[in-house]
Amino acid sequence: MRREGASFHGKLIVLSVLQLEPTEAPRFGIVTSRRVGGAVQRNRVRRRLREIVRQAQREIVRGVWLVLIARPAAALAEFSALREDWTRLARRSSILAQPCS
C-alpha cells in the first residue's frame, strides 16, 4: 500500500488507496492506533468508520483496496464529521462511481 498506493490526508482520517484489477470487489481495512485513545474509543471509531464505508460501498469503484487510518481527533469527532471527512477524501481520491449522499 505504501509503495504503490496513494494517500489522502484529512482532519480526522487518512485514506490510502491502491488500484488493482477492476474485476475485484473493493476491500478495506481500518487502523486505529493507541494514540486515538483507549480501547473503548478505538472500537467506537472503528465501528463508525465501518458503517460509513458500508453505506458507501455501492458507490465505490471495483478493483480498489482502501485503508482508513484514524487520527487522534477522530475519537472526539461526531459521526457526521467523520462522514464528511470520508466523503471529501473519497471524492479527492476518485474512488466513487457516483457521489456519496
C-alpha positions in Angstrom: 0.0 0.0 0.0 2.7 2.5 1.0 4.9 1.9 -2.0 2.3 1.6 -4.8 -0.7 3.3 -3.4 -1.7 6.9 -2.9 -2.6 8.6 0.5 -5.1 11.4 1.0 -5.0 13.2 4.3 -8.0 14.7 6.1 -8.5 16.3 9.5 -9.9 13.0 11.1 -8.7 10.2 8.8 -6.1 9.3 6.3 -7.3 7.3 3.2 -4.8 5.1 1.4 -5.9 3.7 -2.0 -4.3 1.0 -4.1 -5.7 0.4 -7.6 -5.9 -3.3 -8.7 -7.8 -5.3 -11.2 -11.2 -3.7 -11.9 -12.9 -7.1 -11.6 -12.2 -7.4 -7.9 -14.6 -6.2 -5.3 -13.4 -3.3 -3.1 -11.6 -4.3 0.1 -10.9 -2.1 3.1 -9.1 -2.1 6.4 -9.2 0.2 9.4 -6.3 1.2 11.5 -6.7 2.8 15.0 -3.5 3.2 17.0 -3.3 3.7 20.7 -2.9 7.4 20.0 -6.6 7.5 19.2 -7.5 6.6 22.8 -8.4 3.7 25.0 -10.0 0.5 23.7 -13.5 1.9 24.0 -12.7 5.0 21.9 -10.8 3.0 19.3 -13.6 0.5 19.0 -16.2 3.3 18.6 -14.1 4.9 15.9 -13.7 1.6 14.1 -17.5 0.9 14.2 -18.3 4.4 12.9 -15.8 4.1 10.0 -17.0 0.6 9.2 -20.6 1.9 9.0 -19.6 4.8 6.8 -17.8 2.5 4.3 -20.7 0.1 4.4 -23.2 2.8 3.5 -20.9 4.0 0.6 -19.9 0.5 -0.7 -22.2 0.6 -3.7 -20.6 3.8 -4.9 -17.0 2.6 -4.5 -15.5 1.6 -7.8 -14.3 -2.0 -8.2 -10.7 -3.0 -8.0 -9.5 -0.8 -5.1 -8.1 -1.6 -1.7 -8.7 1.0 0.9 -7.1 1.6 4.3 -8.6 4.1 6.7 -6.2 5.3 9.4 -7.9 7.2 12.2 -6.2 10.3 13.6 -6.5 11.1 17.3 -9.1 13.8 16.6 -11.4 11.1 15.3 -12.1 9.8 18.8 -13.8 13.2 19.7 -15.5 13.8 16.4 -19.2 13.4 15.7 -20.4 10.7 13.2 -21.4 13.4 10.7 -17.9 15.0 10.8 -16.3 11.6 10.1 -18.7 11.0 7.2 -17.9 14.5 5.8 -14.2 13.8 6.0 -14.6 10.4 4.3 -16.7 11.9 1.5 -14.2 14.7 0.9 -11.3 12.2 0.8 -13.2 9.7 -1.4 -14.0 12.3 -3.9 -10.4 13.6 -4.0 -9.1 10.1 -4.5 -11.6 9.3 -7.3 -12.8 6.1 -5.8 -16.5 6.9 -6.1 -18.5 5.8 -9.2 -21.4 8.1 -8.0 -21.4 10.9 -5.4 -21.9 9.8 -1.8 -25.1 11.0 -0.2 
